[in-house]
Amino acid sequence: MSGPVRMRSVGPSAVLVEVEGAAAALALATWARRRGVPAVEVVPAAETVLFDGTEPAALERVLAEWSPTAEPPAGDLVEVPVTYDGDDLELVAEHWGTSVAGVVERHAALTFVSSFCGFAPGFAYLAGLPEELAVPRLDSPRPRVPAGSVALAGTWCGVYPTTSPGGWRVLGRTGTALWDAGREPPALLAPGTRVRFVPA
């Protein structure tokens, strides 16, 4: 395994592999699942991949075949309808130097990729917002963000699967179910999924 990665044991049967960023983490996790690495579970995050239920020496031998420059294959495309009426639309428009209509147009023109899930069941951290469009989080989180809220923070986009506190900038809302325990996989926007937001 060449390149800027580092492995460290986490408990008796898990290994955390550190990589350079969310794209590399998704690429490694996707490759590892397809390669059939010796692990019970493979979990990507922002800069790491957790291999749970594995033996470090065996994992290291398999990961020696992976290159950090490998790109993950394009995942399924999911279109999410959005009603753009969020509380932070005007603030984002001002930050982007455009109108509310301009925010909707730019956001809907992007294709996001689910890098990893966290925070709450079904919450996907969606990469794809250009650095120049990054928006700051709220100074203080809202105590209640409604389920289905489509929001931005930094260069991330996300959809709140349930009502919860949150500090992201809300652009709008969707009625799409992000988490369904009876579905396989339960998360609609599992890592690797490509996502387009469609004005409702």
C-alpha positions in Angstrom: 0.0 0.0 0.0 1.8 3.1 -1.2 1.2 6.7 -0.5 0.1 8.8 2.5 -1.9 6.2 4.5 -1.4 5.0 8.1 -2.8 1.9 9.9 -3.5 1.6 13.6 -5.2 -1.0 15.6 -8.5 -0.1 17.4 -9.2 -2.8 20.0 -8.6 -6.5 19.4 -10.2 -6.9 16.0 -10.4 -3.5 14.2 -8.0 -1.4 12.2 -8.4 2.3 11.3 -6.7 3.3 8.1 -6.0 7.0 7.8 -6.0 8.6 4.3 -5.9 12.0 2.7 -9.5 13.2 2.7 -13.0 11.9 2.1 -12.5 11.1 -1.6 -9.6 8.7 -0.8 -11.6 7.2 2.1 -14.6 6.4 -0.2 -12.2 5.1 -2.9 -10.5 2.8 -0.4 -13.8 1.5 1.1 -15.3 0.9 -2.3 -12.2 -1.0 -3.5 -12.0 -3.0 -0.2 -15.6 -4.2 -0.4 -15.3 -5.2 -4.1 -11.9 -6.9 -3.4 -13.4 -8.8 -0.5 -11.0 -7.7 2.2 -11.0 -9.9 5.4 -13.3 -7.7 7.5 -16.8 -7.9 8.8 -17.6 -4.3 8.2 -15.9 -1.5 6.2 -16.9 2.1 7.3 -15.5 5.2 5.5 -15.4 8.6 7.2 -13.9 12.0 6.4 -10.3 10.9 6.5 -10.4 7.3 7.7 -11.7 3.9 6.9 -12.5 1.5 9.8 -12.1 -2.2 9.1 -14.0 -4.0 11.9 -13.6 -7.7 12.5 -10.2 -8.2 10.9 -6.7 -9.3 11.6 -4.2 -6.4 11.1 -1.4 -8.5 9.4 -3.9 -10.1 6.9 -5.5 -6.7 6.2 -2.1 -5.1 5.6 -1.2 -7.7 3.0 -4.4 -7.1 1.0 -4.3 -3.3 1.3 -0.8 -3.4 -0.2 -2.6 -3.9 -3.6 -4.5 -0.6 -3.3 -3.3 2.7 -4.7 -4.5 6.0 -3.1 -4.9 7.4 -6.6 -7.7 4.9 -7.5 -11.0 6.4 -8.2 -14.2 4.7 -6.9 -16.6 3.6 -9.6 -19.6 5.8 -10.2 -22.5 4.8 -7.9 -26.2 4.8 -8.6 -27.8 8.2 -9.3 -30.6 9.3 -6.9 -32.7 12.3 -7.7 -34.1 14.1 -4.7 -36.9 16.6 -5.2 -36.5 19.8 -3.2 -38.8 22.7 -2.3 -36.4 25.6 -2.0 -37.9 27.6 0.8 -35.3 27.3 3.6 -34.6 29.9 6.3 -31.0 30.4 5.0 -31.7 30.8 1.3 -31.2 34.6 1.3 -28.1 34.4 3.4 -26.5 31.8 1.1 -27.5 34.0 -1.9 -25.7 36.9 -0.4 -22.7 34.8 0.4 -22.6 33.5 -3.2 -23.2 36.9 -4.7 -26.4 35.9 -6.4 -30.1 35.8 -6.1 -32.3 33.1 -4.4 -33.0 31.8 -7.9 -29.3 31.7 -8.5 -28.8 29.6 -5.5 -31.4 27.1 -6.6 -29.9 27.0 -10.1 -26.4 26.4 -8.9 -27.3 23.8 -6.3 -29.6 21.9 -8.7 -26.8 21.9 -11.3 -24.4 20.0 -9.1 -23.9 16.3 -8.9 -23.0 15.3 -5.3 -21.5 12.0 -4.1 -22.2 10.4 -0.7 -18.8 10.2 0.9 -19.9 8.6 4.2 -22.8 8.5 6.6 -22.9 9.7 10.2 -24.5 12.0 12.7 -27.9 10.2 12.5 -29.1 7.0 10.7 -29.5 7.9 7.0 -27.5 11.2 7.2 -25.1 11.3 4.2 -22.2 13.7 3.9 -22.5 14.7 0.3 -19.3 16.0 -1.4 -19.4 18.2 -4.5 -19.9 21.8 -3.5 -17.0 23.8 -4.9 -14.6 25.4 -2.4 -15.6 28.9 -3.6 -19.2 28.2 -2.6 -18.4 26.9 0.9 -20.8 28.4 3.5 -20.2 28.8 7.2 -22.2 26.9 9.8 -24.6 28.8 12.1 -22.8 30.4 15.1 -25.3 28.5 17.3 -27.1 25.4 16.2 -30.9 25.5 15.9 -32.6 23.4 18.5 -34.9 21.8 15.9 -34.3 21.3 12.2 -37.2 19.5 10.5 -36.8 16.1 8.9 -36.1 16.4 5.2 -34.3 19.7 5.5 -31.7 20.1 2.7 -28.7 22.0 4.1 -25.1 23.1 3.5 -22.1 23.5 5.8 -18.6 24.2 4.5 -18.4 22.3 1.2 -20.8 19.6 2.4 -24.4 19.1 1.6 -26.8 16.9 3.6 -30.4 16.1 4.2 -31.7 15.7 7.8 -33.3 12.2 8.0 -35.1 13.1 11.2 -36.0 16.2 13.2 -32.9 17.1 15.3 -30.7 20.0 16.4 -28.4 21.3 13.7 -26.1 24.1 12.6 -26.2 23.8 8.8 -27.6 26.4 6.5 -31.1 25.2 5.3 -31.9 25.7 1.6 -35.2 23.8 1.5 -37.0 20.5 2.2 -37.8 17.1 0.7 -40.3 14.4 1.5 -37.9 11.7 0.4 -37.3 9.0 3.0 -33.6 8.9 3.8 -33.7 5.9 6.1 -35.9 2.8 6.0 -35.0 -0.1 8.2 -36.9 -2.4 5.8 -35.0 -1.4 2.8 -31.6 -2.8 1.6 -29.5 -0.8 2.2 -31.6 1.1 4.8 -29.8 4.4 3.9 -31.0 5.8 0.6 -27.8 7.7 0.1 -25.3 5.0 1.0 -21.6 5.9 0.4 -20.8 6.1 -3.3 -24.3 7.1 -4.3 -24.5 10.1 -6.7 -27.1 12.7 -5.8 -28.9 15.3 -7.8 -31.3 17.8 -6.3 -34.3 18.6 -8.5 -36.5 21.7 -7.8 -40.0 20.5 -6.9 
